[in-house]
Amino acid sequence: MTTYKRIEAVKKAGEILKYLANQKKAVNGPAIATAVNLPVGTVMCHLATLEDLGFVESIGDRFVLGLGVGLFWSRMKSNLEAQKARIEQDLDRLGN
């Protein structure tokens, strides 16, 4: 099996998104930086990029997950529902 190099910037962005996903209200950059153990400047650069992509939304000087993240969830849910329907049809055919 091939072992691929991990991309640190993607890992950092993922940590920021996971942190925001667990927050009940908007959080400022310094609080996010403390939580994910990264410099504030690094976190702010990631937040700016994630905001450009729609994955993060700024509310004043605070941040929450953006609707772009919901798109992934919606697509995953739709795919799983379609897969479930196909499995149920297969089970019905096997039962007859």
Residue pairs with C-beta under 8 A, 6 or more apart in sequence:
9 46
12 36
12 38
12 42
12 46
13 46
13 49
13 50
15 36
15 38
16 32
16 36
16 38
16 43
16 46
16 47
16 50
16 56
17 50
17 55
17 56
17 65
17 69
19 27
19 32
19 35
19 36
20 27
20 32
20 56
20 63
20 64
20 65
21 65
21 69
23 64
25 62
25 64
26 59
26 60
26 62
26 63
26 64
27 35
27 62
27 63
27 64
28 61
28 62
28 63
29 40
29 43
29 44
29 47
29 61
29 63
30 40
32 43
32 47
32 63
33 39
33 40
33 42
33 43
36 43
47 56
47 58
47 63
50 56
50 66
51 57
51 58
51 63
51 66
53 66
53 68
54 66
54 67
54 68
54 71
55 65
55 66
55 68
55 69
56 63
56 64
56 65
56 66
57 63
57 64
57 65
57 66
57 67
